[in-house]
Amino acid sequence: MLALLLSALVVSGASLGIFSRKEPATLPAPRSWPECSTSGPRTPAGHTTGLETAYDDSAGQNGQNVQDGQERRDRPEGQDGSGDTTLVVVDDADGRAAFQVHATRAANLVSHFGPVHVIRTSAYRSGLLDRHRALVYLGTSAAQRLPAGLRGDVLAARRPVLWMGGNIGTLTTADDFAHRYGWRWDGAGLAPRQTLGQPPVNQARVTGQGLDGVTGIRYKGALLSRTSTQGPVATFTILDPRRARALATAVTDDGRTRAWAVRSANLTYLAEVAVNADTDDDRFLAAADLLFDLLAPGTPVRHRALVRLEDIGPQSDPDAVRAAGDTLAGLGVPFSFGVIPVYRGPLPDGPERATIRLRDRPELVRALVHLLDRGGTMILHGYTHQSDGPPNPTNGETGHDFEFFRTHFDAQRRLVYDGPVPGDSASWMQRRLDAAVAEIRAARLPVPRVFETPHYAASPTDYRVIARRFAARYDRGSYFMPGWEGRSPVSPYMDEHLAPYVIRDVYGSVVIPETLGMVELRPAGPDEGTTEAILAHARSQLVVRDNVASFFYHPFLGTEQLETVVNRMRAMGYRFVAPCEL
């Protein structure tokens, strides 16, 4: 999120001299547009049911609430009783907050494959698995006691199961487990030489708690990143390679390896819970891909890409906007572009602070029409991309500040998230969106059906309003755990999440993925904000057999780096598509 904010610090610099440009006398004439000019994915992903959230209201909007972890009875089921819903079971022994964080992450990922039903581990009852297409279990707590019904249903092997993390050792006895599945969860059995067919492994630093110093996960030939501060990884031993197949390997900082994922019979096991996404931790990509084996095994390999032109508002240079669109169209690349309807100048300008609307910039509006004519998809990127109060967190200028969430910098210039903006409510958000749409119409442009949250941050109330108003969002969502309301800062209670494909998240929105970040004017380092960093992320995401990799780009940066990223992603095997083609 901070990278998004830092990039905006150069937006106003790109607009110097623009407001003195002589504008055409009139706006373009109104006209109709193809559906793809404003729309998102044609086929929505699944929906989430049964996820208890602290921020849902008592009415349970989007079908998310469950009282005391009890299962809902209104989920869709097939005629044979197996249903088309995936059951996600998450440990609750460590409390409501831990449950909700992991449940949200898992539900978002699994929703790509259809409806999701989430319950607490303690709420599981015998026979639940048989009424669902598959089970995803997150063993996040060593204190969790597995219900007998859960153990019995998993061992019965009537549905596929993806088991992540702990408590595999409480499923049955070690000997019975080894007999059933051909591997041992307790690490006993054959020598390391026979595990995964690898050379002998140094046993130092393999403790009773697992293997420490793990900094990567090798999956499908790619080394996916993992932060070693997350602690050790559970170890296990494959006894019978004819029945148990290793899928991924944990790699330590000094090159040692141990099995990380294995499949046998109906059970796929990951040695840790890998559902969080971070620029320093992309092992979740392995889990995202393994879900295909569980829920869509016939999916062919396909790698699609998106590019979005960013922060185009009344302050933007029409020539730069046209040049970026022409470059992409000339390459045969579909693209989208995020539009801000109203520009507000910096707060230090005082009474002379500018307010400029799209309708005041006919030349820019004509440039946007040019993008539409070149096959672009228009995205609504907030109303003013700033809040109408004190600095939030910089100077109150459009493109710099947050619109739907309060923030500030601490003494070390670290970004702190404080909470919803004053007066935040469903009606407030509705009025703000109404105003944004009115400005789009006043500029004689088509109204987008896809929304991009400024700086990727809003309150849960705002996200639910967006879900009702728009067919899709195009961003990385912010999610909250219990205990954040009434507290400041909110930062410790927030969690940003992304997925390498289209999902329907716990707010009810179909979410178009943005997974690669952006090219920055002045990158702080080589790992983020450079073309090479974007390409490295794109390369890692190829392990997901049917992924969507997406980056965004500011037109004022010129077109050279834009062409570089597009051409090199194509060389990797990516095919650029429009959002409506997902």
Disulfide bonds with the S-S distance in Angstrom:
Cys36-Cys580 1.84
